[in-house]
Amino acid sequence: MTSFREIRASRLADEIGTLHKQADLAVALCYPSPYHVGMSSLGFQTIYRGLHALPGCTAERAFLPDDQAETHRLSEGIFTYESGRPVGAFSVVAFSLASELELAGLVTCLDLAGIPTLAAERADHSRTFPLVVLGGPITFSNPVPAGPFADVIVMGEAEGLVPVLVNGLQEQPDRETLLADLARRPGFYVPSLHGQTPPPIEFADDNVLPAYSQIITPHTELAGMFLIEATRGCSRGCAYCVMRRSAGHGMRTIAPDRLLSLIPANARRVGLVGAAVTDHPALPEILCALVDAGREVGVSSLRADRLDDELVGLLARGGYRTLTTAADGASQRLRDQVDRHTQIEDLLRAARLCRDHNMALLKLYVLIGLPGETSADIDELGSFALELAAIAPKLSLTLAPFVSKRNTPLDQQPFEDIASLDDKLAILRRRLRSRVRLGGDAPKWAWVEYRLAQGGFAEGLAAAQAARAGGGFAAWKRALAGRSAGP
């Protein structure tokens, strides 16, 4: 096995933009998934840069090991990339959580660092343990299952909250007093004081936008790509989405001049990020500037109802070979039911544009198991997929079981039986065999996500039990047995 020291040296040598700084307050900024996932997170990189910019503060990155079992076997521990220091030696350890299933990675990171997993265990005043801070996209939905592990959780957009946290850390050495003070401030959830009722999320001021990459590395999901926000939030009302109308804050767009000015000259691949990038009114102008400069481009969240010849042509010029969009509901009835504005003609046009601009693949995301879904809806999906496959050069369906999330109109809707979902997938595989590529999340793991998304402290403790039992589905099923979803 390659040692962490060798992996770290190799990856650091390939990074552009790594920050180094000596400061009295050093934060171990951890991502509870492996390096290639964590370094694809725009929020993680933005907080890394933001911590470095604060007086008297620095940040060093750490990640869930690529091979957790081997790391455990060798008792190697977990270390930061910038200095190679043990994570457990820092006074503050902060985690960014993007999804519910990363709770298991959080527990593993704490165990490897030698830090007591539960906040209650760290309250032993005979020893000084790191302050454990959590934040990230999970706070927009339900951070409560993470509560047992956190001293404090930063709720929502963290750019404006992190300076408040750091200032408190620098000025108040007594932890109990610090947490009591933070609990009174907007945007800080202290589970030991708030219990299972988190405060509302906070939003960053527009003047700190956009988020953008600090480090470019080839060792990510989007190898060597510079990521930058084109929009933040969403003005749409899809009933299943935690970003719907962005909790009343709407969608904020980044002016083209500002966006383009922040892209480094040496960035040959640029990804525009946001929940609704294709709703940016100046997107063609931005893409044209990028491709005319000889850059490859990527755009997240392509909405089928916004695709036209100009936009897809620019994407093709920017190196696109796969056109990715979402249908979401299996039928038009279901799409209308969840307030998804995509129409059949929008998806047919996407297939034609994919063909006309010589792209290799049309990739379509589809939710199955939405409330009220019937066999007729699955039949419609099968027929429509064959119709699309006859137009697009190739068609791929990524099928994701519906998971109800907090702070959405579909909150607390039940999860469809795993066996029923498996049967629907089997029907589609038989019907679309050799014509359409099928992929997506296994229903059993979507069930685990659902239990955590709807859960409370008890489900968080189950995550710790499952992680320590190997993290397989059987371990999760045992850990969650007898626990009812919900605080």
MISEKE-33970 format. One record per residue (C-alpha): x, y, z. Coordinates in Angstrom, 3 decimals. Layout:
<nodes>
NODE          u          v          w
NODE          X          Y          Z
...
</nodes>
This chain:
<nodes>
NODE          u          v          w
NODE      0.000      0.000      0.000
NODE      1.226      3.480     -0.823
NODE      1.706      5.447      2.399
NODE     -0.189      8.656      3.113
NODE      3.116     10.528      3.089
NODE      3.723      9.447     -0.521
NODE      0.126     10.151     -1.594
NODE      0.242     13.577      0.047
NODE      3.552     14.517     -1.607
NODE      2.317     13.448     -5.043
NODE     -0.967     15.323     -4.793
NODE      0.574     18.486     -3.379
NODE      3.077     18.513     -6.250
NODE      0.180     18.519     -8.720
NODE     -1.825     21.281     -7.008
NODE     -1.929     24.888     -8.158
NODE     -3.039     27.427     -5.558
NODE     -2.268     25.634     -2.273
NODE     -2.143     28.078      0.646
NODE      0.407     28.058      3.470
NODE      0.321     30.381      6.476
NODE      1.504     30.386     10.074
NODE     -1.074     31.669     12.558
NODE     -2.044     31.296     16.203
NODE     -5.402     29.732     15.300
NODE     -5.078     26.738     12.988
NODE     -8.223     24.966     11.757
NODE     -8.156     21.417     10.416
NODE    -10.680     21.668      7.583
NODE    -11.875     18.119      6.906
NODE    -13.997     16.545      4.217
NODE    -15.639     13.223      5.188
NODE    -15.122     11.698      1.734
NODE    -11.873     10.964     -0.130
NODE     -9.662     13.689     -1.630
NODE    -11.017     13.440     -5.191
NODE    -14.545     14.136     -3.908
NODE    -13.644     16.803     -1.362
NODE    -11.500     18.799     -3.770
NODE    -14.468     18.899     -6.176
NODE    -16.476     20.808     -3.542
NODE    -16.650     24.512     -4.280
NODE    -17.915     25.319     -0.794
NODE    -15.029     23.444      0.836
NODE    -12.481     25.357     -1.219
NODE    -14.209     28.683     -0.557
NODE    -14.114     28.223      3.223
NODE    -10.461     27.140      2.969
NODE     -9.601     30.422      1.260
NODE    -11.827     32.411      3.605
NODE    -10.149     31.055      6.743
NODE     -6.725     31.937      5.347
NODE     -7.873     35.492      4.689
NODE     -8.792     36.139      8.327
NODE     -6.167     37.758     10.583
NODE     -4.470     35.302     12.930
NODE     -6.116     32.257     11.319
NODE     -5.024     29.501      8.958
NODE     -6.553     26.287      7.625
NODE     -5.137     22.911      6.622
NODE     -7.079     20.280      4.688
NODE     -7.718     16.660      5.574
NODE     -9.883     13.983      3.943
NODE    -11.337     10.562      4.575
NODE     -8.573      8.105      3.535
NODE     -8.939      6.443      0.148
NODE     -8.522      3.024      1.792
NODE    -10.148      3.247      5.204
NODE     -9.711     -0.416      6.104
NODE     -5.973     -0.318      5.444
NODE     -5.602      2.941      7.364
NODE     -7.344      1.320     10.335
NODE     -5.186     -1.800     10.033
NODE     -1.977      0.204     10.045
NODE     -3.260      2.574     12.763
NODE     -2.001      5.335     10.471
NODE     -4.434      8.014     11.635
NODE     -5.514     11.054      9.652
NODE     -3.266     14.010      8.825
NODE     -3.493     17.354      7.081
NODE     -2.068     17.958      3.629
NODE     -0.394     21.318      4.218
NODE      1.851     20.322      7.149
NODE      1.240     16.627      7.728
NODE      0.092     17.306     11.313
NODE     -2.330     14.885     13.001
NODE     -5.874     16.209     12.831
NODE     -6.323     15.433     16.517
NODE     -3.565     17.932     17.372
NODE     -5.589     20.934     16.147
NODE     -7.682     23.033     18.508
NODE    -10.498     23.300     15.954
NODE    -11.620     20.598     13.498
NODE    -14.252     21.680     10.968
NODE    -16.180     19.385      8.621
NODE    -18.149     20.177      5.465
NODE    -21.089     17.791      4.965
NODE    -22.726     17.656      1.554
NODE    -25.008     14.663      2.076
NODE    -26.540     12.496      4.754
NODE    -24.485      9.422      3.890
NODE    -21.293     11.343      4.686
NODE    -22.162     11.048      8.378
NODE    -20.419      7.677      8.336
NODE    -17.287      9.328      6.929
NODE    -17.459     11.977      9.647
NODE    -17.466      9.282     12.343
NODE    -14.576      7.456     10.676
NODE    -12.511     10.659     10.434
NODE    -13.042     11.421     14.124
NODE    -12.156      7.853     15.100
NODE     -8.987      7.898     13.008
NODE     -8.022     11.254     14.513
NODE     -8.425      9.904     18.028
NODE    -11.116     12.470     18.825
NODE    -14.102     11.307     20.910
NODE    -16.952     11.068     18.456
NODE    -19.742     12.457     20.599
NODE    -19.748     16.054     21.762
NODE    -20.870     14.835     25.196
NODE    -17.716     12.714     25.455
NODE    -15.560     15.745     24.699
NODE    -17.108     17.666     27.605
NODE    -14.669     15.936     29.975
NODE    -12.745     18.906     31.406
NODE     -9.792     16.738     32.463
NODE     -8.601     16.819     28.845
NODE     -8.703     19.380     26.091
NODE    -10.240     18.036     22.904
NODE    -10.651     19.916     19.615
NODE    -13.786     21.962     19.077
NODE    -15.735     20.130     16.345
NODE    -17.563     22.414     13.890
NODE    -19.890     21.232     11.127
NODE    -21.409     23.006      8.147
NODE    -22.203     22.522      4.483
NODE    -25.176     21.868      2.189
NODE    -26.750     19.402      4.640
NODE    -27.747     22.361      6.835
NODE    -30.265     23.505      4.197
NODE    -32.279     20.372      4.890
NODE    -31.776     18.529      8.182
NODE    -28.552     18.806     10.199
NODE    -30.081     17.237     13.327
NODE    -28.638     13.701     12.843
NODE    -25.177     15.318     12.852
NODE    -25.971     17.003     16.162
NODE    -24.526     14.382     18.542
NODE    -21.087     14.787     16.933
NODE    -20.914     18.593     16.714
NODE    -20.082     21.258     19.253
NODE    -21.514     23.822     16.843
NODE    -23.081     23.687     13.375
NODE    -22.857     26.651     10.985
NODE    -26.262     26.951      9.323
NODE    -26.554     27.868      5.642
NODE    -24.162     30.016      3.642
NODE    -21.052     30.206      5.780
NODE    -19.074     33.079      4.230
NODE    -20.493     35.640      6.670
NODE    -20.640     33.284      9.656
NODE    -17.083     31.935      9.634
NODE    -15.533     35.330     10.583
NODE    -17.941     35.517     13.548
NODE    -16.929     32.011     14.621
NODE    -13.206     32.721     14.280
NODE    -13.522     35.994     16.173
NODE    -15.253     34.139     18.999
NODE    -12.545     31.472     19.068
NODE     -9.837     34.118     19.256
NODE    -11.508     36.197     21.972
NODE    -13.184     33.614     24.205
NODE    -10.962     30.776     25.500
NODE    -13.698     29.240     27.659
NODE    -15.592     26.760     25.488
NODE    -18.860     26.746     27.429
NODE    -19.042     30.532     27.330
NODE    -18.189     30.552     23.611
NODE    -20.908     28.032     22.755
NODE    -23.480     29.870     24.852
NODE    -22.628     33.107     23.040
NODE    -22.787     31.473     19.589
NODE    -26.131     29.856     20.419
NODE    -27.614     33.335     20.831
NODE    -26.385     34.480     17.439
NODE    -28.204     33.894     14.116
NODE    -26.879     30.998     12.087
NODE    -25.249     28.929     14.842
NODE    -26.785     25.644     15.968
NODE    -25.384     24.344     19.263
NODE    -27.027     20.920     19.686
NODE    -26.179     20.679     23.394
NODE    -28.235     23.849     23.957
NODE    -30.762     23.892     21.080
NODE    -31.533     20.188     21.257
NODE    -33.169     18.871     18.075
NODE    -34.555     22.257     16.977
NODE    -31.962     24.034     14.824
NODE    -32.228     27.767     14.098
NODE    -32.908     29.016     10.556
NODE    -30.194     29.076      7.931
NODE    -28.395     32.321      7.124
NODE    -27.488     33.783      3.728
NODE    -24.240     35.489      2.753
NODE    -24.187     39.081      1.533
NODE    -24.123     39.416     -2.233
NODE    -20.815     41.297     -2.074
NODE    -18.932     38.125     -1.045
NODE    -20.149     36.186     -4.085
NODE    -19.186     34.218     -6.083
NODE    -17.548     31.129     -4.658
NODE    -14.694     29.852     -6.825
NODE    -11.852     27.351     -6.772
NODE     -8.721     28.101     -4.787
NODE     -6.826     24.980     -5.833
NODE     -6.781     23.346     -9.239
NODE     -5.762     19.697     -9.261
NODE     -6.026     16.809    -11.718
NODE     -7.027     14.461     -8.887
NODE    -10.724     15.335     -8.717
NODE    -14.040     14.291    -10.229
NODE    -13.626     17.277    -12.577
NODE     -9.930     16.921    -13.309
NODE     -8.097     20.215    -13.629
NODE    -11.279     22.280    -13.881
NODE    -11.577     25.751    -12.322
NODE    -15.046     26.046    -10.787
NODE    -16.906     29.293    -10.250
NODE    -20.469     30.182     -9.322
NODE    -22.553     31.751    -12.048
NODE    -25.653     31.747     -9.853
NODE    -26.459     31.036     -6.223
NODE    -29.817     29.720     -5.161
NODE    -32.808     29.012     -7.345
NODE    -36.012     30.828     -8.221
NODE    -37.855     27.665     -9.247
NODE    -40.305     25.779     -7.054
NODE    -39.642     22.057     -7.612
NODE    -41.463     20.453     -4.694
NODE    -38.769     17.889     -3.848
NODE    -35.773     20.264     -3.797
NODE    -34.232     21.929     -0.727
NODE    -33.022     24.772     -2.957
NODE    -36.549     25.597     -4.201
NODE    -36.864     29.358     -4.394
NODE    -33.886     29.247     -2.004
NODE    -35.983     29.567      1.142
NODE    -37.463     32.851     -0.043
NODE    -34.076     34.385     -0.818
NODE    -34.382     33.807     -4.549
NODE    -31.640     33.299     -7.098
NODE    -28.642     35.625     -7.281
NODE    -26.713     35.979    -10.516
NODE    -23.080     36.977    -10.931
NODE    -22.385     39.774    -13.422
NODE    -20.437     38.495    -16.442
NODE    -17.585     41.005    -16.008
NODE    -17.033     40.018    -12.382
NODE    -17.257     36.317    -13.118
NODE    -14.801     36.428    -16.016
NODE    -12.361     38.639    -14.081
NODE    -11.945     35.963    -11.397
NODE    -10.945     33.161    -13.767
NODE     -7.146     32.669    -13.813
NODE     -5.406     33.041    -17.146
NODE     -3.970     29.531    -16.838
NODE     -7.364     27.868    -16.317
NODE     -7.981     25.959    -19.525
NODE    -11.115     24.200    -18.238
NODE    -13.846     26.255    -16.536
NODE    -16.970     24.935    -14.832
NODE    -19.926     27.240    -14.160
NODE    -21.689     26.102    -11.001
NODE    -25.102     26.772     -9.476
NODE    -28.511     25.264     -8.864
NODE    -29.932     26.967    -11.957
NODE    -27.066     28.153    -14.162
NODE    -29.117     28.020    -17.348
NODE    -31.502     30.571    -15.811
NODE    -28.681     33.148    -15.868
NODE    -29.828     35.711    -18.461
NODE    -26.253     36.323    -19.672
NODE    -25.149     32.676    -19.888
NODE    -24.626     32.734    -23.695
NODE    -22.476     35.859    -23.326
NODE    -20.352     34.201    -20.629
NODE    -19.952     30.955    -22.578
NODE    -19.068     32.815    -25.760
NODE    -16.290     34.711    -23.955
NODE    -14.893     31.460    -22.562
NODE    -14.937     29.398    -25.737
NODE    -13.634     32.292    -27.851
NODE    -10.652     32.318    -25.471
NODE    -10.035     28.663    -26.278
NODE    -11.233     27.272    -22.959
NODE    -13.212     24.115    -22.373
NODE    -16.420     24.686    -20.429
NODE    -18.740     22.814    -18.117
NODE    -22.143     23.881    -16.816
NODE    -23.990     22.313    -13.903
NODE    -27.780     21.977    -13.795
NODE    -28.704     22.276    -17.457
NODE    -32.473     22.787    -17.580
NODE    -34.118     21.215    -20.611
NODE    -36.560     24.098    -21.035
NODE    -33.617     26.506    -21.455
NODE    -31.717     24.541    -24.089
NODE    -31.642     26.007    -27.564
NODE    -29.406     25.876    -30.625
NODE    -27.219     28.786    -29.532
NODE    -26.572     27.433    -26.032
NODE    -25.916     23.829    -27.058
NODE    -23.731     25.038    -29.916
NODE    -21.576     26.970    -27.447
NODE    -21.351     23.921    -25.191
NODE    -20.241     21.797    -28.129
NODE    -17.587     24.356    -29.040
NODE    -16.467     24.249    -25.409
NODE    -15.802     20.520    -25.515
NODE    -19.125     19.021    -24.472
NODE    -19.626     15.431    -25.629
NODE    -22.430     14.551    -23.207
NODE    -25.562     16.660    -22.848
NODE    -26.891     16.165    -19.309
NODE    -30.289     17.345    -18.130
NODE    -33.171     16.137    -15.950
NODE    -36.695     14.911    -16.509
NODE    -37.189     14.108    -12.822
NODE    -40.697     12.589    -12.783
NODE    -41.206      9.353    -14.719
NODE    -44.196     10.864    -16.539
NODE    -45.502     14.266    -17.492
NODE    -48.228     13.901    -14.864
NODE    -45.621     13.503    -12.134
NODE    -43.473     16.344    -13.443
NODE    -46.483     18.629    -13.306
NODE    -47.365     17.328     -9.839
NODE    -43.972     18.309     -8.384
NODE    -43.932     21.685    -10.177
NODE    -41.121     20.684    -12.519
NODE    -41.583     22.825    -15.603
NODE    -39.919     20.414    -18.026
NODE    -42.252     19.309    -20.816
NODE    -42.060     16.382    -23.229
NODE    -41.165     18.721    -26.077
NODE    -38.262     20.174    -24.037
NODE    -36.735     16.710    -23.691
NODE    -37.318     15.835    -27.342
NODE    -35.623     19.089    -28.334
NODE    -32.673     18.200    -26.078
NODE    -32.304     14.888    -27.902
NODE    -32.392     16.617    -31.296
NODE    -29.852     19.232    -30.195
NODE    -27.564     16.491    -28.894
NODE    -27.728     14.809    -32.299
NODE    -27.426     17.982    -34.355
NODE    -24.318     19.159    -32.485
NODE    -22.585     15.785    -32.780
NODE    -22.567     14.985    -29.096
NODE    -22.058     11.376    -28.167
NODE    -24.608     10.965    -25.393
NODE    -27.788     12.399    -23.888
NODE    -27.826     11.764    -20.141
NODE    -31.130     12.163    -18.362
NODE    -31.765     12.184    -14.590
NODE    -35.107     10.727    -13.530
NODE    -36.735     10.414    -10.100
NODE    -38.676      7.231     -9.459
NODE    -40.906      6.497     -6.496
NODE    -42.507      9.941     -6.304
NODE    -45.759     10.054     -4.295
NODE    -48.626      8.609     -6.316
NODE    -46.404      6.955     -8.946
NODE    -48.097      4.012    -10.686
NODE    -47.148      1.324    -13.177
NODE    -48.630      3.557    -15.900
NODE    -46.015      6.229    -15.097
NODE    -43.214      3.658    -15.400
NODE    -44.699      2.463    -18.702
NODE    -44.700      6.059    -19.962
NODE    -41.033      6.425    -18.975
NODE    -40.134      3.248    -20.854
NODE    -41.944      4.314    -24.011
NODE    -40.591      7.850    -23.894
NODE    -37.032      6.617    -23.309
NODE    -37.250      4.542    -26.490
NODE    -38.538      7.599    -28.358
NODE    -35.581      9.658    -27.126
NODE    -33.151      6.842    -27.911
NODE    -34.331      6.872    -31.513
NODE    -33.241     10.525    -31.779
NODE    -30.130     10.946    -29.611
NODE    -26.903      9.182    -30.636
NODE    -27.000      7.334    -27.299
NODE    -29.226      7.681    -24.252
NODE    -28.407      7.125    -20.593
NODE    -30.967      7.249    -17.786
NODE    -29.736      7.868    -14.245
NODE    -32.563      6.675    -12.016
NODE    -32.686      8.034     -8.464
NODE    -35.276      6.901     -5.916
NODE    -37.194      9.820     -4.429
NODE    -36.026     10.807     -0.923
NODE    -38.181     13.348      0.896
NODE    -36.202     16.163      2.505
NODE    -36.961     18.609      5.270
NODE    -37.932     22.177      4.334
NODE    -39.668     21.062      1.134
NODE    -43.381     20.630      0.311
NODE    -42.792     16.854      0.116
NODE    -41.261     16.671      3.581
NODE    -42.250     13.479      5.464
NODE    -43.610     11.762      2.384
NODE    -42.907      8.037      2.807
NODE    -40.145      6.154      1.026
NODE    -41.408      3.538     -1.407
NODE    -40.692     -0.063     -0.459
NODE    -37.225     -1.174     -1.613
NODE    -38.588     -4.332     -3.245
NODE    -41.157     -2.294     -5.193
NODE    -38.456      0.057     -6.473
NODE    -36.259     -2.889     -7.427
NODE    -39.179     -4.344     -9.401
NODE    -39.646     -1.083    -11.301
NODE    -35.954     -0.983    -12.150
NODE    -36.104     -4.593    -13.356
NODE    -39.060     -3.764    -15.617
NODE    -37.174     -0.846    -17.153
NODE    -34.018     -2.909    -17.621
NODE    -35.937     -5.614    -19.478
NODE    -37.783     -3.132    -21.647
NODE    -34.799     -0.906    -22.480
NODE    -32.125     -3.593    -22.696
NODE    -29.441     -2.781    -25.305
NODE    -31.229      0.428    -26.302
NODE    -30.722      2.626    -23.231
NODE    -27.952      2.655    -20.640
NODE    -29.363      2.569    -17.084
NODE    -27.594      3.664    -13.917
NODE    -28.213      5.406    -10.642
NODE    -28.517      4.904     -6.915
NODE    -29.493      1.535     -5.462
NODE    -32.857      1.782     -3.663
NODE    -31.367      0.315     -0.473
NODE    -28.916      3.214     -0.146
NODE    -31.630      5.734     -0.953
NODE    -33.571      4.212      1.959
NODE    -30.622      4.852      4.275
NODE    -30.450      8.433      2.988
NODE    -34.187      8.812      3.628
NODE    -33.900      7.590      7.199
NODE    -31.138     10.098      7.897
NODE    -32.839     12.925      5.970
NODE    -35.975     12.514      8.100
NODE    -34.161     11.596     11.304
NODE    -32.857     13.099     14.508
NODE    -30.159     12.391     17.082
NODE    -31.055      8.675     17.174
NODE    -30.387      8.251     13.452
NODE    -27.070     10.053     13.847
NODE    -26.047      7.596     16.539
NODE    -27.104      4.793     14.193
NODE    -24.710      6.203     11.584
NODE    -21.862      5.853     14.060
NODE    -22.868      2.273     14.832
NODE    -23.098      1.396     11.117
NODE    -19.763      3.018     10.260
NODE    -17.961      1.060     12.985
NODE    -19.615     -2.164     11.838
NODE    -18.105     -1.823      8.356
NODE    -20.562      0.541      6.696
NODE    -22.340     -2.080      4.588
NODE    -26.087     -2.044      4.064
NODE    -26.622     -4.872      6.560
NODE    -24.824     -2.789      9.187
NODE    -27.039      0.208      8.436
NODE    -30.177     -1.917      8.534
NODE    -29.254     -3.316     11.952
NODE    -28.317      0.111     13.300
NODE    -31.548      1.737     12.124
NODE    -33.804     -1.122     13.243
NODE    -36.367      0.036     15.781
NODE    -35.624      3.713     15.274
NODE    -38.543      5.716     13.883
NODE    -37.635      8.383     11.334
NODE    -37.974     11.844     12.847
NODE    -36.649     13.708     15.905
</nodes>
